Every structure is written in structure tokens, then in C-alpha cells.
Amino acid sequence: MSDRAPAPQPPIFNLQAYSPAEIKEAVEKVGIKKATLPFLASFMLAVIGGGSVGFGALYYTIIASDADLSFATVRVVGGLVFSLGLVLVLVGGAELFTGNNLIVMAWASGKVSTAAMIRNWAIVYFGNILGSLGLVMLVLLSHHPDMNDGRVGLSILNTAAGKIRPDMMTLFFKGILCNVLVCAAVWLAYAGRSVTDKIVAVILPVSAFIAAGFEHCVANMYFLPLAWLLVQTGHVPPNFDASSITISGMFHNLLPVTLGNIVGGAGFVGAAYWAIYRAAFGASDRDQK
């Protein structure tokens, strides 16, 4: 007999997407990891996540600053480029409050405690705020809003005013619809086996919520403070009404939008898929592949 070790076998490439039942298992496993991350790691990844979504918002305002584009073109193309934010989060491994609403699936299976889930949401939410504010300061100091003869700054002001204008109930429902699409994008990304798969999966749901004018609390952590600082520093055209862009105006938006995002992500996506693939089909998810 030969003592020679067997030759290593080449890797087997599987190009098929993961099944929904496999996605459910993956989301639960990731949810456990997210809920048990040490504070510093979770917070710093959340800071990166806030800045990542801010870069997507920054990219969107460049499209929105072009007055020659039609309404639909601005919304759709702006939505496509905004997808950069979630791509950076998912591929880079950052923490995002809206996506972490899917931890509810691990919680519903009894694998994560209520305290651990709320702890993660709180850490990530405030980390996202800090990351967004850090990017806001860098953008302001770089004079980025002055691009296109100040029209980039004007697009930021218009976006912020449009986010503050609706009543809180309208903002709540816009928040629900937004995070249904964002968490659907995260869910679809888990079906992918490659970076390309994940990027393609994210683009359409994310661009849809931007095109439809729905509300994302982390994106608003960039838009609203930046608009407020532009007002405070006098970067407002003479005929622009900036009276609504205040601290109270920011809370008027962020409070209902955050609650709506939780309902949309944790309830309409997380709880719904958990019920389908865990409660409805029984304990053995592998039999449902």
C-alpha cells in the first residue's frame, strides 16, 4: 500500500441560492452573535454602520441636486446609488439598527433574551447616530454641500424639510414600509453565496424605498443634522423656508420613524418569516429545504 496522502479535492462551487428555510437558520445564528457581541465591538461596528448609510445618503443628494432630471429619474437613480449604504454594511460586516430588528427571530425561538435584544438595539442605535454625526462633520468641513453651485446643499435642505413636513402618524407608516423593504433586502442578501449575489439582492428593495419616499431612521440621522448645521452656518438660499429644520423638527421625524422601522422590520418581516418557517412548519427547518 502507498503511504502517499490522497490528493486534495478541488472545492465544489454551489451557485444555487440558499433556500428560505436556510436563510431563517442563518438569520437566527447571526442574531445570536449580534446580541452577544461585547459592547465596544458592537458600538464601533454601529459607528461604521451609521457612516456607511450616510455615504449612501450623500451619494443620493448628488443625484437630487441635478435640476435637469425628472422626478422619477431622481427617485429611481437616487435609490440605486443610495444602495451603497446597505452594501457597505452587509459586505463589510457593520451593525445597522434597522437590519438588527431581525434579531427578533432568534428572540422568538428563545435563543436570545429580551434584555439582550433591547441592549443590542440600544447600542447599535446610538452607535449609528455617532457614525452619522461624524460623517456629517466631515462632509460639512469638506464643503461638499457647495458642489454644483450649492445645489447639493439645497438638495439636502429640501430633503430634510420634506422629511419633517408630514404628521407623525404618516411618518410612522412611512417607517414601517421602509423597513419592510430594508429587512427584505437583508433577508435576500442571506440567500446569496457571493459578494455579487448580496449586492444584486440589496439594490432593488433599497432603491424601491427611496423611490417611494419611505423613511429610514439611520439615513435621517445624516440628512437632518446636516441640514440643521447648514441652517446654523448660514448656507440657506434667501427664498428657502428653513423654519421647520430645528432640533424639535428632527425629533418629530426620528421618533415615529424609528418606531415604524421596528414594527416593519421586527414585525412584518422578522416575526412573519419566523412564524412561517418555525411555527407553521414545525421544529425541523431542514425538512423544508
C-alpha positions as CSV (number, residue, x, y, z in Angstrom):
1,M,0.0,0.0,0.0
2,S,1.1,3.5,-0.7
3,D,1.8,5.9,2.2
4,R,1.1,8.8,0.0
5,A,-1.7,11.1,1.3
6,P,-4.7,11.5,-1.0
7,A,-4.6,14.5,-3.3
8,P,-6.7,17.4,-2.1
9,Q,-10.0,17.7,-3.8
10,P,-10.9,20.9,-5.6
11,P,-13.6,23.0,-3.9
12,I,-17.2,22.4,-5.0
13,F,-18.9,25.6,-6.1
14,N,-22.6,25.8,-5.4
15,L,-24.2,28.5,-7.4
16,Q,-27.7,27.9,-6.1
17,A,-29.2,30.4,-3.6
18,Y,-29.8,29.3,-0.1
19,S,-33.4,28.3,0.5
20,P,-35.7,30.4,2.7
21,A,-35.5,27.8,5.5
22,E,-31.7,28.0,5.3
23,I,-31.9,31.8,5.4
24,K,-34.1,31.6,8.5
25,E,-31.4,29.5,10.2
26,A,-28.7,31.8,9.2
27,V,-30.5,34.9,10.4
28,E,-31.1,33.3,13.8
29,K,-27.5,32.3,14.1
30,V,-26.3,35.8,13.2
31,G,-28.9,37.3,15.6
32,I,-27.4,35.3,18.4
33,K,-23.9,36.5,17.5
34,K,-25.0,40.1,17.3
35,A,-26.9,40.0,20.6
36,T,-23.8,38.6,22.4
37,L,-21.1,40.9,20.9
38,P,-19.1,42.8,23.5
39,F,-20.2,46.4,24.0
40,L,-17.2,48.0,22.3
41,A,-17.2,45.8,19.2
42,S,-20.9,46.3,18.8
43,F,-20.7,50.0,19.3
44,M,-17.8,50.6,16.9
45,L,-19.4,48.4,14.2
46,A,-22.5,50.5,14.7
47,V,-20.5,53.7,14.2
48,I,-19.2,52.3,10.9
49,G,-22.8,51.3,10.0
50,G,-24.1,54.9,10.6
51,G,-21.3,56.3,8.5
52,S,-21.9,53.7,5.8
53,V,-25.6,54.6,5.4
54,G,-24.6,58.2,5.5
55,F,-22.4,57.7,2.4
56,G,-25.4,56.2,0.6
57,A,-27.4,59.3,1.6
58,L,-24.5,61.6,0.4
59,Y,-24.5,59.7,-2.9
60,Y,-28.3,60.3,-3.3
61,T,-28.1,64.0,-2.7
62,I,-25.7,64.4,-5.7
63,I,-28.4,62.9,-8.0
64,A,-31.1,65.0,-6.3
65,S,-29.1,68.2,-6.9
66,D,-29.5,67.9,-10.7
67,A,-32.4,70.0,-11.6
68,D,-32.4,68.7,-15.2
69,L,-33.5,65.2,-14.1
70,S,-37.2,64.3,-14.0
71,F,-38.9,63.4,-10.7
72,A,-38.9,59.6,-11.4
73,T,-35.3,59.7,-12.6
74,V,-34.1,61.3,-9.4
75,R,-36.0,58.9,-7.2
76,V,-35.0,55.7,-9.1
77,V,-31.4,56.6,-9.8
78,G,-31.0,58.2,-6.4
79,G,-32.4,55.0,-4.9
80,L,-29.9,52.9,-6.8
81,V,-26.9,54.8,-5.6
82,F,-28.3,55.0,-2.1
83,S,-28.0,51.2,-2.0
84,L,-24.2,51.8,-1.4
85,G,-25.0,52.2,2.3
86,L,-26.5,48.8,2.9
87,V,-23.9,47.2,0.6
88,L,-21.2,48.6,2.8
89,V,-23.0,47.4,5.9
90,L,-23.7,43.8,4.7
91,V,-20.5,43.1,2.9
92,G,-18.3,45.0,5.3
93,G,-19.9,43.5,8.4
94,A,-21.1,46.7,10.1
95,E,-24.0,46.9,12.5
96,L,-27.3,48.7,11.5
97,F,-30.2,49.3,13.8
98,T,-32.9,48.6,11.1
99,G,-31.3,45.4,9.9
100,N,-30.8,44.2,13.5
101,N,-34.5,44.3,14.0
102,L,-34.3,40.8,12.6
103,I,-32.8,39.6,15.9
104,V,-36.4,39.2,16.8
105,M,-36.3,35.8,15.0
106,A,-33.7,34.5,17.4
107,W,-35.6,36.0,20.3
108,A,-38.9,34.3,19.2
109,S,-37.0,31.0,19.1
110,G,-35.9,31.5,22.7
111,K,-32.2,31.8,21.7
112,V,-31.8,35.5,22.7
113,S,-33.3,37.1,25.8
114,T,-35.5,40.2,25.6
115,A,-32.8,42.1,27.6
116,A,-30.0,41.1,25.1
117,M,-32.1,42.1,22.1
118,I,-33.0,45.5,23.6
119,R,-29.4,46.0,24.7
120,N,-28.2,45.4,21.1
121,W,-30.8,47.7,19.6
122,A,-29.9,50.5,22.0
123,I,-26.1,50.1,21.5
124,V,-26.4,50.0,17.7
125,Y,-28.9,52.9,17.5
126,F,-26.7,55.2,19.4
127,G,-23.6,54.0,17.6
128,N,-25.4,54.7,14.3
129,I,-26.1,58.2,15.5
130,L,-22.5,58.8,16.3
131,G,-21.3,57.4,13.0
132,S,-23.8,59.6,11.1
133,L,-22.8,62.7,13.0
134,G,-19.1,62.0,12.4
135,L,-19.7,61.8,8.7
136,V,-21.9,65.0,8.9
137,M,-19.0,66.9,10.4
138,L,-16.5,65.6,7.8
139,V,-18.9,66.5,4.9
140,L,-19.5,70.0,6.3
141,L,-15.8,70.6,6.7
142,S,-15.1,69.3,3.2
143,H,-17.6,71.9,1.8
144,H,-19.2,69.1,-0.1
145,P,-22.7,70.9,0.0
146,D,-21.1,73.7,-2.1
147,M,-20.9,71.3,-5.1
148,N,-22.9,72.1,-8.2
149,D,-23.0,75.8,-7.3
150,G,-24.6,75.0,-3.9
151,R,-27.3,72.8,-5.3
152,V,-26.1,69.8,-3.3
153,G,-26.6,71.8,-0.2
154,L,-30.0,72.8,-1.4
155,S,-31.0,69.2,-2.1
156,I,-30.0,68.4,1.5
157,L,-32.2,71.2,2.8
158,N,-35.1,70.1,0.6
159,T,-34.8,66.5,1.6
160,A,-34.7,67.4,5.3
161,A,-37.7,69.8,5.1
162,G,-39.7,67.1,3.2
163,K,-38.9,64.6,6.0
164,I,-40.1,66.9,8.8
165,R,-43.2,68.2,7.0
166,P,-45.6,65.1,7.3
167,D,-47.5,64.5,10.5
168,M,-46.1,61.9,12.9
169,M,-48.7,59.2,12.0
170,T,-47.7,59.5,8.4
171,L,-44.1,59.2,9.3
172,F,-44.8,56.1,11.4
173,F,-46.3,54.3,8.4
174,K,-43.6,55.5,6.1
175,G,-41.1,54.0,8.6
176,I,-43.0,50.7,8.6
177,L,-42.9,50.4,4.8
178,C,-39.3,51.4,4.7
179,N,-38.0,48.7,7.0
180,V,-40.2,46.1,5.4
181,L,-38.1,46.7,2.3
182,V,-34.8,47.1,4.1
183,C,-35.2,43.9,6.1
184,A,-36.4,42.1,2.9
185,A,-33.1,43.3,1.3
186,V,-31.2,41.8,4.2
187,W,-33.2,38.6,4.0
188,L,-32.5,38.3,0.3
189,A,-28.8,39.0,0.8
190,Y,-28.5,36.0,3.1
191,A,-29.7,33.9,0.1
192,G,-26.5,34.8,-1.8
193,R,-23.3,32.8,-1.8
194,S,-21.0,35.6,-3.2
195,V,-20.5,39.3,-2.8
196,T,-22.1,39.8,-6.2
197,D,-25.2,37.9,-5.1
198,K,-25.5,40.1,-2.0
199,I,-25.1,43.4,-3.9
200,V,-27.7,42.4,-6.5
201,A,-30.1,41.2,-3.8
202,V,-29.9,44.6,-2.0
203,I,-30.3,47.0,-4.9
204,L,-34.0,46.7,-5.8
205,P,-35.6,46.7,-2.3
206,V,-33.4,49.6,-1.1
207,S,-33.9,51.6,-4.3
208,A,-37.7,51.0,-4.0
209,F,-38.0,52.5,-0.5
210,I,-36.0,55.6,-1.6
211,A,-38.1,56.0,-4.8
212,A,-41.3,55.7,-2.9
213,G,-40.3,58.3,-0.3
214,F,-40.3,56.0,2.8
215,E,-38.4,56.8,5.9
216,H,-35.3,55.2,7.3
217,C,-34.2,56.4,10.8
218,V,-30.4,55.9,10.2
219,A,-30.4,57.7,6.9
220,N,-32.3,60.6,8.6
221,M,-29.5,60.7,11.3
222,Y,-27.4,62.0,8.4
223,F,-29.9,64.2,6.4
224,L,-31.5,66.0,9.4
225,P,-28.4,67.1,11.4
226,L,-26.5,68.1,8.2
227,A,-29.4,70.2,7.1
228,W,-29.6,71.8,10.6
229,L,-25.9,72.7,10.5
230,L,-26.3,74.2,7.1
231,V,-29.1,76.4,8.5
232,Q,-26.9,77.3,11.6
233,T,-24.0,78.2,9.4
234,G,-26.0,80.4,7.0
235,H,-25.9,78.0,4.0
236,V,-29.5,78.7,3.1
237,P,-30.7,80.4,-0.1
238,P,-32.7,83.6,0.5
239,N,-36.0,82.2,-0.7
240,F,-35.8,78.9,1.1
241,D,-38.0,78.4,4.2
242,A,-35.9,76.6,6.8
243,S,-38.2,77.3,9.7
244,S,-39.0,73.6,10.2
245,I,-35.4,72.4,10.3
246,T,-34.9,72.6,14.0
247,I,-33.9,70.2,16.8
248,S,-37.6,69.6,17.6
249,G,-38.2,69.0,13.9
250,M,-35.6,66.3,14.0
251,F,-37.3,64.5,16.9
252,H,-40.6,65.0,15.1
253,N,-39.2,62.8,12.4
254,L,-36.9,60.4,14.2
255,L,-39.3,59.2,16.9
256,P,-42.2,57.9,14.8
257,V,-39.8,56.7,12.0
258,T,-37.8,54.7,14.5
259,L,-40.9,53.1,15.9
260,G,-42.2,52.4,12.4
261,N,-38.9,50.8,11.4
262,I,-39.1,48.5,14.4
263,V,-42.7,47.4,13.5
264,G,-41.8,47.0,9.8
265,G,-38.6,45.1,10.4
266,A,-39.2,43.1,13.5
267,G,-42.9,42.5,12.9
268,F,-43.7,42.5,9.3
269,V,-40.5,40.7,8.2
270,G,-38.9,39.0,11.2
271,A,-41.9,37.8,13.0
272,A,-43.7,36.8,9.8
273,Y,-40.9,34.7,8.5
274,W,-40.3,33.1,11.9
275,A,-43.9,32.1,12.0
276,I,-43.8,30.6,8.6
277,Y,-40.6,28.7,8.8
278,R,-40.6,27.8,12.5
279,A,-44.1,27.8,13.9
280,A,-46.1,26.8,10.8
281,F,-43.7,24.1,9.6
282,G,-42.5,22.7,12.9
283,A,-39.2,22.5,14.6
284,S,-37.2,20.8,11.8
285,D,-36.4,23.5,9.4
286,R,-34.1,21.3,7.4
287,D,-37.1,19.2,6.2
288,Q,-38.4,22.4,4.5
289,K,-35.5,23.0,2.1
